[in-house]
């Protein structure tokens, strides 16, 4: 049995998420979106930079857009299902 979802807020619109990206990340995201990637969420770990997480629905792959705009498909981001 799965525990009840505790996150009560609605998912933030993509336009609000994109405001948190720096210029390099925005540029990278624009290119990635042409290949089917989408910005899913931004993690805010304590005392660290925000982490932009993107998803490729075709392959079912999550990745991170690093602060320098590079795509990291080997990032270790713990996801809840």
Biopython code that builds the backbone (N, CA, C, O; Angstrom):
import numpy as np
from Bio.PDB.StructureBuilder import StructureBuilder

atoms = [
    (1, "UNK", "N", (0.836, -1.175, 0.000)),
    (1, "UNK", "CA", (0.000, 0.000, 0.000)),
    (1, "UNK", "C", (0.888, 1.248, 0.000)),
    (1, "UNK", "O", (1.828, 1.352, 0.788)),
    (2, "UNK", "N", (0.582, 2.182, -0.883)),
    (2, "UNK", "CA", (1.343, 3.424, -0.969)),
    (2, "UNK", "C", (0.821, 4.425, 0.055)),
    (2, "UNK", "O", (-0.386, 4.531, 0.269)),
    (3, "UNK", "N", (1.736, 5.159, 0.686)),
    (3, "UNK", "CA", (1.279, 6.188, 1.623)),
    (3, "UNK", "C", (0.547, 7.296, 0.874)),
    (3, "UNK", "O", (0.786, 7.521, -0.313)),
    (4, "UNK", "N", (-0.331, 7.970, 1.568)),
    (4, "UNK", "CA", (-1.094, 9.062, 0.973)),
    (4, "UNK", "C", (-0.147, 10.197, 0.566)),
    (4, "UNK", "O", (0.790, 10.528, 1.292)),
    (5, "UNK", "N", (-0.403, 10.776, -0.584)),
    (5, "UNK", "CA", (0.402, 11.891, -1.080)),
    (5, "UNK", "C", (0.304, 13.071, -0.121)),
    (5, "UNK", "O", (-0.794, 13.498, 0.237)),
    (6, "UNK", "N", (1.458, 13.597, 0.295)),
    (6, "UNK", "CA", (1.484, 14.705, 1.240)),
    (6, "UNK", "C", (1.691, 16.053, 0.565)),
    (6, "UNK", "O", (1.496, 17.100, 1.183)),
    (7, "UNK", "N", (2.080, 16.026, -0.685)),
    (7, "UNK", "CA", (2.270, 17.289, -1.405)),
    (7, "UNK", "C", (0.901, 17.786, -1.857)),
    (7, "UNK", "O", (0.300, 17.213, -2.765)),
    (8, "UNK", "N", (0.419, 18.828, -1.240)),
    (8, "UNK", "CA", (-0.933, 19.299, -1.501)),
    (8, "UNK", "C", (-1.000, 20.392, -2.562)),
    (8, "UNK", "O", (-2.072, 20.659, -3.105)),
    (9, "UNK", "N", (0.113, 21.017, -2.858)),
    (9, "UNK", "CA", (0.089, 22.093, -3.842)),
    (9, "UNK", "C", (0.052, 21.525, -5.258)),
    (9, "UNK", "O", (0.565, 20.437, -5.517)),
    (10, "UNK", "N", (-0.553, 22.265, -6.153)),
    (10, "UNK", "CA", (-0.619, 21.845, -7.552)),
    (10, "UNK", "C", (0.749, 22.018, -8.195)),
    (10, "UNK", "O", (1.576, 22.806, -7.736)),
    (11, "UNK", "N", (0.970, 21.265, -9.263)),
    (11, "UNK", "CA", (2.237, 21.384, -9.977)),
    (11, "UNK", "C", (2.356, 22.790, -10.562)),
    (11, "UNK", "O", (1.393, 23.329, -11.108)),
    (12, "UNK", "N", (3.530, 23.368, -10.443)),
    (12, "UNK", "CA", (3.750, 24.731, -10.926)),
    (12, "UNK", "C", (3.797, 24.754, -12.448)),
    (12, "UNK", "O", (4.347, 23.843, -13.067)),
    (13, "UNK", "N", (3.225, 25.791, -13.052)),
    (13, "UNK", "CA", (3.254, 25.908, -14.515)),
    (13, "UNK", "C", (4.694, 25.994, -15.021)),
    (13, "UNK", "O", (5.560, 26.547, -14.343)),
    (14, "UNK", "N", (4.949, 25.448, -16.215)),
    (14, "UNK", "CA", (6.309, 25.471, -16.767)),
    (14, "UNK", "C", (6.912, 26.871, -16.849)),
    (14, "UNK", "O", (8.118, 27.029, -16.659)),
    (15, "UNK", "N", (6.103, 27.881, -17.124)),
    (15, "UNK", "CA", (6.641, 29.247, -17.225)),
    (15, "UNK", "C", (7.241, 29.702, -15.897)),
    (15, "UNK", "O", (8.254, 30.402, -15.886)),
    (16, "UNK", "N", (6.633, 29.317, -14.788)),
    (16, "UNK", "CA", (7.180, 29.672, -13.477)),
    (16, "UNK", "C", (8.471, 28.916, -13.196)),
    (16, "UNK", "O", (9.408, 29.468, -12.618)),
    (17, "UNK", "N", (8.518, 27.658, -13.607)),
    (17, "UNK", "CA", (9.735, 26.871, -13.408)),
    (17, "UNK", "C", (10.895, 27.463, -14.204)),
    (17, "UNK", "O", (12.017, 27.556, -13.706)),
    (18, "UNK", "N", (10.619, 27.857, -15.430)),
    (18, "UNK", "CA", (11.678, 28.380, -16.303)),
    (18, "UNK", "C", (12.297, 29.661, -15.756)),
    (18, "UNK", "O", (13.455, 29.961, -16.046)),
    (19, "UNK", "N", (11.548, 30.411, -14.976)),
    (19, "UNK", "CA", (12.083, 31.646, -14.388)),
    (19, "UNK", "C", (13.242, 31.375, -13.436)),
    (19, "UNK", "O", (14.063, 32.257, -13.184)),
    (20, "UNK", "N", (13.308, 30.166, -12.913)),
    (20, "UNK", "CA", (14.366, 29.821, -11.958)),
    (20, "UNK", "C", (15.659, 29.390, -12.638)),
    (20, "UNK", "O", (16.686, 29.237, -11.976)),
    (21, "UNK", "N", (15.619, 29.192, -13.954)),
    (21, "UNK", "CA", (16.805, 28.750, -14.687)),
    (21, "UNK", "C", (17.703, 29.934, -15.020)),
    (21, "UNK", "O", (17.229, 31.055, -15.207)),
    (22, "UNK", "N", (19.004, 29.670, -15.091)),
    (22, "UNK", "CA", (19.921, 30.719, -15.544)),
    (22, "UNK", "C", (19.947, 30.716, -17.081)),
    (22, "UNK", "O", (19.298, 29.880, -17.710)),
    (23, "UNK", "N", (20.685, 31.636, -17.672)),
    (23, "UNK", "CA", (20.700, 31.766, -19.137)),
    (23, "UNK", "C", (21.179, 30.495, -19.830)),
    (23, "UNK", "O", (20.593, 30.076, -20.828)),
    (24, "UNK", "N", (22.233, 29.882, -19.311)),
    (24, "UNK", "CA", (22.774, 28.662, -19.927)),
    (24, "UNK", "C", (21.749, 27.530, -19.873)),
    (24, "UNK", "O", (21.603, 26.785, -20.842)),
    (25, "UNK", "N", (21.048, 27.395, -18.765)),
    (25, "UNK", "CA", (20.033, 26.352, -18.629)),
    (25, "UNK", "C", (18.842, 26.616, -19.551)),
    (25, "UNK", "O", (18.305, 25.684, -20.150)),
    (26, "UNK", "N", (18.428, 27.873, -19.668)),
    (26, "UNK", "CA", (17.318, 28.223, -20.570)),
    (26, "UNK", "C", (17.669, 27.893, -22.016)),
    (26, "UNK", "O", (16.852, 27.340, -22.753)),
    (27, "UNK", "N", (18.884, 28.236, -22.411)),
    (27, "UNK", "CA", (19.336, 27.944, -23.770)),
    (27, "UNK", "C", (19.340, 26.435, -24.015)),
    (27, "UNK", "O", (18.877, 25.972, -25.057)),
    (28, "UNK", "N", (19.860, 25.673, -23.058)),
    (28, "UNK", "CA", (19.898, 24.214, -23.189)),
    (28, "UNK", "C", (18.487, 23.635, -23.250)),
    (28, "UNK", "O", (18.215, 22.750, -24.061)),
    (29, "UNK", "N", (17.598, 24.124, -22.406)),
    (29, "UNK", "CA", (16.225, 23.616, -22.385)),
    (29, "UNK", "C", (15.525, 23.862, -23.713)),
    (29, "UNK", "O", (14.795, 22.998, -24.198)),
    (30, "UNK", "N", (15.740, 25.028, -24.303)),
    (30, "UNK", "CA", (15.132, 25.332, -25.598)),
    (30, "UNK", "C", (15.543, 24.296, -26.641)),
    (30, "UNK", "O", (14.709, 23.829, -27.416)),
    (31, "UNK", "N", (16.812, 23.941, -26.661)),
    (31, "UNK", "CA", (17.284, 22.913, -27.591)),
    (31, "UNK", "C", (16.731, 21.543, -27.271)),
    (31, "UNK", "O", (16.349, 20.798, -28.173)),
    (32, "UNK", "N", (16.683, 21.203, -25.992)),
    (32, "UNK", "CA", (16.178, 19.890, -25.586)),
    (32, "UNK", "C", (14.694, 19.726, -25.906)),
    (32, "UNK", "O", (14.248, 18.636, -26.265)),
    (33, "UNK", "N", (13.937, 20.805, -25.775)),
    (33, "UNK", "CA", (12.498, 20.732, -26.054)),
    (33, "UNK", "C", (12.233, 20.364, -27.505)),
    (33, "UNK", "O", (11.204, 19.761, -27.809)),
    (34, "UNK", "N", (13.133, 20.713, -28.395)),
    (34, "UNK", "CA", (12.993, 20.335, -29.811)),
    (34, "UNK", "C", (13.073, 18.826, -30.007)),
    (34, "UNK", "O", (12.589, 18.293, -31.005)),
    (35, "UNK", "N", (13.688, 18.144, -29.048)),
    (35, "UNK", "CA", (13.831, 16.693, -29.133)),
    (35, "UNK", "C", (12.896, 15.963, -28.179)),
    (35, "UNK", "O", (13.082, 14.775, -27.916)),
    (36, "UNK", "N", (11.896, 16.662, -27.661)),
    (36, "UNK", "CA", (10.879, 16.017, -26.840)),
    (36, "UNK", "C", (11.090, 16.055, -25.340)),
    (36, "UNK", "O", (10.263, 15.526, -24.596)),
    (37, "UNK", "N", (12.170, 16.664, -24.871)),
    (37, "UNK", "CA", (12.399, 16.782, -23.432)),
    (37, "UNK", "C", (11.478, 17.851, -22.866)),
    (37, "UNK", "O", (11.093, 18.780, -23.576)),
    (38, "UNK", "N", (11.122, 17.728, -21.593)),
    (38, "UNK", "CA", (10.342, 18.763, -20.924)),
    (38, "UNK", "C", (10.853, 18.971, -19.506)),
    (38, "UNK", "O", (11.306, 18.036, -18.846)),
    (39, "UNK", "N", (10.772, 20.206, -19.058)),
    (39, "UNK", "CA", (11.169, 20.539, -17.692)),
    (39, "UNK", "C", (10.078, 20.029, -16.759)),
    (39, "UNK", "O", (8.934, 20.478, -16.833)),
    (40, "UNK", "N", (10.431, 19.086, -15.875)),
    (40, "UNK", "CA", (9.444, 18.479, -14.981)),
    (40, "UNK", "C", (9.341, 19.212, -13.654)),
    (40, "UNK", "O", (8.241, 19.529, -13.202)),
    (41, "UNK", "N", (10.479, 19.482, -13.028)),
    (41, "UNK", "CA", (10.464, 20.160, -11.736)),
    (41, "UNK", "C", (11.855, 20.675, -11.420)),
    (41, "UNK", "O", (12.832, 20.348, -12.093)),
    (42, "UNK", "N", (11.918, 21.492, -10.375)),
    (42, "UNK", "CA", (13.200, 21.996, -9.892)),
    (42, "UNK", "C", (13.312, 21.649, -8.422)),
    (42, "UNK", "O", (12.475, 22.042, -7.610)),
    (43, "UNK", "N", (14.358, 20.905, -8.091)),
    (43, "UNK", "CA", (14.625, 20.541, -6.697)),
    (43, "UNK", "C", (15.353, 21.682, -6.017)),
    (43, "UNK", "O", (16.140, 22.388, -6.648)),
    (44, "UNK", "N", (15.094, 21.864, -4.745)),
    (44, "UNK", "CA", (15.757, 22.904, -3.957)),
    (44, "UNK", "C", (16.413, 22.268, -2.736)),
    (44, "UNK", "O", (15.908, 22.408, -1.621)),
    (45, "UNK", "N", (17.540, 21.564, -2.934)),
    (45, "UNK", "CA", (18.224, 20.958, -1.787)),
    (45, "UNK", "C", (18.787, 22.036, -0.855)),
    (45, "UNK", "O", (19.213, 23.102, -1.298)),
    (46, "UNK", "N", (18.776, 21.734, 0.428)),
    (46, "UNK", "CA", (19.290, 22.685, 1.413)),
    (46, "UNK", "C", (20.755, 23.024, 1.153)),
    (46, "UNK", "O", (21.577, 22.138, 0.923)),
    (47, "UNK", "N", (21.065, 24.299, 1.192)),
    (47, "UNK", "CA", (22.436, 24.811, 1.086)),
    (47, "UNK", "C", (23.125, 24.439, -0.230)),
    (47, "UNK", "O", (24.354, 24.417, -0.297)),
    (48, "UNK", "N", (22.343, 24.148, -1.277)),
    (48, "UNK", "CA", (22.899, 23.812, -2.587)),
    (48, "UNK", "C", (22.140, 24.581, -3.661)),
    (48, "UNK", "O", (21.062, 25.121, -3.413)),
    (49, "UNK", "N", (22.721, 24.622, -4.857)),
    (49, "UNK", "CA", (22.038, 25.251, -5.981)),
    (49, "UNK", "C", (20.800, 24.442, -6.354)),
    (49, "UNK", "O", (20.771, 23.230, -6.141)),
    (50, "UNK", "N", (19.777, 25.092, -6.907)),
    (50, "UNK", "CA", (18.602, 24.360, -7.391)),
    (50, "UNK", "C", (19.000, 23.375, -8.489)),
    (50, "UNK", "O", (19.978, 23.590, -9.205)),
    (51, "UNK", "N", (18.238, 22.302, -8.611)),
    (51, "UNK", "CA", (18.516, 21.249, -9.588)),
    (51, "UNK", "C", (17.340, 21.171, -10.558)),
    (51, "UNK", "O", (16.222, 20.845, -10.158)),
    (52, "UNK", "N", (17.593, 21.472, -11.842)),
    (52, "UNK", "CA", (16.557, 21.439, -12.874)),
    (52, "UNK", "C", (16.475, 20.029, -13.457)),
    (52, "UNK", "O", (17.443, 19.534, -14.035)),
    (53, "UNK", "N", (15.320, 19.390, -13.304)),
    (53, "UNK", "CA", (15.133, 18.015, -13.766)),
    (53, "UNK", "C", (14.238, 18.013, -15.003)),
    (53, "UNK", "O", (13.139, 18.568, -14.995)),
    (54, "UNK", "N", (14.731, 17.379, -16.062)),
    (54, "UNK", "CA", (13.988, 17.262, -17.316)),
    (54, "UNK", "C", (13.667, 15.794, -17.574)),
    (54, "UNK", "O", (14.288, 14.898, -17.001)),
    (55, "UNK", "N", (12.677, 15.561, -18.455)),
    (55, "UNK", "CA", (12.212, 14.203, -18.730)),
    (55, "UNK", "C", (12.048, 14.017, -20.227)),
    (55, "UNK", "O", (11.498, 14.879, -20.912)),
    (56, "UNK", "N", (12.527, 12.888, -20.731)),
    (56, "UNK", "CA", (12.339, 12.490, -22.127)),
    (56, "UNK", "C", (11.304, 11.376, -22.130)),
    (56, "UNK", "O", (11.625, 10.230, -21.816)),
    (57, "UNK", "N", (10.066, 11.704, -22.483)),
    (57, "UNK", "CA", (8.965, 10.740, -22.423)),
    (57, "UNK", "C", (9.162, 9.575, -23.391)),
    (57, "UNK", "O", (8.735, 8.456, -23.110)),
    (58, "UNK", "N", (9.800, 9.829, -24.515)),
    (58, "UNK", "CA", (9.999, 8.777, -25.514)),
    (58, "UNK", "C", (10.850, 7.632, -24.969)),
    (58, "UNK", "O", (10.575, 6.462, -25.233)),
    (59, "UNK", "N", (11.876, 7.979, -24.212)),
    (59, "UNK", "CA", (12.765, 6.959, -23.643)),
    (59, "UNK", "C", (12.484, 6.685, -22.178)),
    (59, "UNK", "O", (13.021, 5.730, -21.616)),
    (60, "UNK", "N", (11.654, 7.505, -21.548)),
    (60, "UNK", "CA", (11.369, 7.335, -20.123)),
    (60, "UNK", "C", (12.570, 7.653, -19.251)),
    (60, "UNK", "O", (12.800, 6.991, -18.240)),
    (61, "UNK", "N", (13.343, 8.674, -19.644)),
    (61, "UNK", "CA", (14.597, 9.005, -18.976)),
    (61, "UNK", "C", (14.508, 10.383, -18.315)),
    (61, "UNK", "O", (14.043, 11.348, -18.922)),
    (62, "UNK", "N", (14.959, 10.455, -17.067)),
    (62, "UNK", "CA", (15.110, 11.730, -16.366)),
    (62, "UNK", "C", (16.576, 12.146, -16.443)),
    (62, "UNK", "O", (17.469, 11.300, -16.462)),
    (63, "UNK", "N", (16.813, 13.445, -16.487)),
    (63, "UNK", "CA", (18.174, 13.975, -16.500)),
    (63, "UNK", "C", (18.173, 15.338, -15.812)),
    (63, "UNK", "O", (17.118, 15.887, -15.493)),
    (64, "UNK", "N", (19.366, 15.867, -15.593)),
    (64, "UNK", "CA", (19.526, 17.163, -14.936)),
    (64, "UNK", "C", (20.219, 18.117, -15.901)),
    (64, "UNK", "O", (21.200, 17.756, -16.553)),
    (65, "UNK", "N", (19.695, 19.341, -15.984)),
    (65, "UNK", "CA", (20.405, 20.391, -16.711)),
    (65, "UNK", "C", (21.295, 21.084, -15.686)),
    (65, "UNK", "O", (20.810, 21.751, -14.772)),
    (66, "UNK", "N", (22.600, 20.915, -15.850)),
    (66, "UNK", "CA", (23.563, 21.492, -14.913)),
    (66, "UNK", "C", (23.581, 23.014, -15.034)),
    (66, "UNK", "O", (23.046, 23.564, -15.996)),
    (67, "UNK", "N", (24.189, 23.691, -14.074)),
    (67, "UNK", "CA", (24.232, 25.157, -14.054)),
    (67, "UNK", "C", (24.930, 25.726, -15.295)),
    (67, "UNK", "O", (24.639, 26.848, -15.710)),
    (68, "UNK", "N", (25.853, 24.954, -15.887)),
    (68, "UNK", "CA", (26.555, 25.429, -17.085)),
    (68, "UNK", "C", (25.792, 25.119, -18.374)),
    (68, "UNK", "O", (26.271, 25.433, -19.464)),
    (69, "UNK", "N", (24.604, 24.502, -18.261)),
    (69, "UNK", "CA", (23.781, 24.187, -19.418)),
    (69, "UNK", "C", (23.988, 22.796, -19.978)),
    (69, "UNK", "O", (23.295, 22.405, -20.917)),
    (70, "UNK", "N", (24.914, 22.042, -19.432)),
    (70, "UNK", "CA", (25.143, 20.683, -19.925)),
    (70, "UNK", "C", (24.065, 19.736, -19.398)),
    (70, "UNK", "O", (23.501, 19.949, -18.325)),
    (71, "UNK", "N", (23.794, 18.693, -20.171)),
    (71, "UNK", "CA", (22.801, 17.687, -19.790)),
    (71, "UNK", "C", (23.503, 16.537, -19.093)),
    (71, "UNK", "O", (24.454, 15.970, -19.632)),
    (72, "UNK", "N", (23.048, 16.191, -17.910)),
    (72, "UNK", "CA", (23.635, 15.098, -17.132)),
    (72, "UNK", "C", (22.599, 13.993, -16.998)),
    (72, "UNK", "O", (21.693, 14.070, -16.168)),
    (73, "UNK", "N", (22.745, 12.956, -17.834)),
    (73, "UNK", "CA", (21.814, 11.825, -17.788)),
    (73, "UNK", "C", (22.207, 10.805, -16.729)),
    (73, "UNK", "O", (21.483, 9.834, -16.507)),
    (74, "UNK", "N", (23.338, 11.010, -16.077)),
    (74, "UNK", "CA", (23.796, 10.091, -15.032)),
    (74, "UNK", "C", (23.654, 10.684, -13.635)),
    (74, "UNK", "O", (24.189, 10.143, -12.667)),
    (75, "UNK", "N", (22.947, 11.775, -13.536)),
    (75, "UNK", "CA", (22.759, 12.422, -12.233)),
    (75, "UNK", "C", (21.968, 11.505, -11.309)),
    (75, "UNK", "O", (21.090, 10.762, -11.748)),
    (76, "UNK", "N", (22.288, 11.570, -10.046)),
    (76, "UNK", "CA", (21.575, 10.751, -9.066)),
    (76, "UNK", "C", (20.527, 11.613, -8.371)),
    (76, "UNK", "O", (20.804, 12.288, -7.380)),
    (77, "UNK", "N", (19.327, 11.569, -8.915)),
    (77, "UNK", "CA", (18.195, 12.297, -8.350)),
    (77, "UNK", "C", (17.197, 11.260, -7.864)),
    (77, "UNK", "O", (16.666, 10.486, -8.661)),
    (78, "UNK", "N", (16.941, 11.239, -6.575)),
    (78, "UNK", "CA", (15.978, 10.287, -6.020)),
    (78, "UNK", "C", (14.568, 10.744, -6.377)),
    (78, "UNK", "O", (14.181, 11.880, -6.101)),
    (79, "UNK", "N", (13.806, 9.844, -6.994)),
    (79, "UNK", "CA", (12.442, 10.158, -7.413)),
    (79, "UNK", "C", (11.446, 9.301, -6.653)),
    (79, "UNK", "O", (11.680, 8.118, -6.409)),
    (80, "UNK", "N", (10.333, 9.916, -6.285)),
    (80, "UNK", "CA", (9.235, 9.154, -5.691)),
    (80, "UNK", "C", (8.272, 8.796, -6.806)),
    (80, "UNK", "O", (8.044, 9.595, -7.715)),
    (81, "UNK", "N", (7.712, 7.613, -6.742)),
    (81, "UNK", "CA", (6.745, 7.201, -7.779)),
    (81, "UNK", "C", (5.357, 7.208, -7.224)),
    (81, "UNK", "O", (4.406, 6.892, -7.938)),
]
sb = StructureBuilder()
sb.init_structure("model")
sb.init_model(0)
sb.init_chain("A")
sb.init_seg("    ")
for serial, (resi, resn, name, xyz) in enumerate(atoms, 1):
    if name == "N":
        sb.init_residue(resn, " ", resi, " ")
    sb.init_atom(name, np.array(xyz, "f"), 0.0, 1.0, " ", f" {name:<3s}", serial, name[0])
structure = sb.get_structure()
